Amino acid sequence: MSFLKIINNKKITLISIFLFLYVLLNFLDGERGLISYFEKKNTINNLLKEKKLLTNKLNLIEKKNSMLTDVIDLDYLETIYREKFLVGKKNEKVFFE
């Protein structure tokens, strides 16, 4: 019976403790908590890096495509030909990896 008496006298304190623990738990964990915030921030940074990489690749492909379609660039075609087929001119040494 003394335990119930102590609890009745300390109701405000117990409610405050449980409320504080509830707020603290939701602040750290949960869908909009601190841990989730840092995970989402990390995901956003990774996606931005991937977007930048893909944009650079797209620009490179567009540049190569424009070199092939607008005006025929013979130097570029020769470079591609040499890389793909490992061909060189007479008396020219060809090295490959």
N, C-alpha and C positions, 0 to 999 in steps of 0.2 A: 504494500500500500504506500510505503514511503516513496517508491519509485514514481508512482503516478502523481504523488504530491509534488515531487521535484519537477516533473514534466509540466504540470499545470502552472507552476510558478515561472517556468522558463519558456513559455510558449513563444514569445516574441523572439527570443534568442534562437530557438530551434527553427522557426520559420525563416528568420534572416539567414541562418547558415544554409538551409536547403535552397533558398532562393539564390544566394550567392553561388553555391555549387552549380545550380542549374544554369545561371547566366555564364559562369566561367566555362562550363562544359560546352555550351552552345557557341561561345566566342571562339574556342579553340577548334572544336569539331563541328561537323554539320555541313550542309551544302554551301552555306555562305560563311563558313568559319575561316579562321586565320590559316589553317593548314590547307584548306581547299583553295584559298586565295593564292598562296604561293605555288600550288600545283598548276592552277590555271595560268598564272603568270609565266611559269616555265613552259607550258604548252604553247602559249602565244608567242614567246620568243623563238621556240623551235619552228613554229609555222612561219614566222616572219623570215627566218633564215632560209627555210625551204622555198619560200616564195621568191626571195632574192636570187637563189641559185637557179630556180626554174626560169625566172625572167632573163637571167644572163644566158642560159642555154637557148631560150627562144630567140633572143636578139642575135646570137651567133648563127643559129639556123636561118633566120630571116636574112642575115647578111650574106650567107653562102647562097641562099636561094636567089637573092637579087643579083649576085655576081653571075649566076648561071642564066637568068632569064632576061634581064634588061638588055645588056649589050654583052656579046660573047667576049669574055676575058680569056684570051688564049694562055696567058701566064698562069691563071688560076686552073684552067683545064689541064695544063701540062703538069702542074703540081699535084693535082688529084690523080692524074694518070700515073705519075711516077710513084706515088704513095701506094696506090691500089695494086698495080701490076709489077712493081719493082723493075721498071724499065729505065734505061739511060741512053745517052747518045753514044756514038762510036768512041772508043778509047776513053770511056768514062767509067770509073769504078762505082758500083752501087753497093751501099752498105745498108743492112737492115737489122732490126732487133729481133 
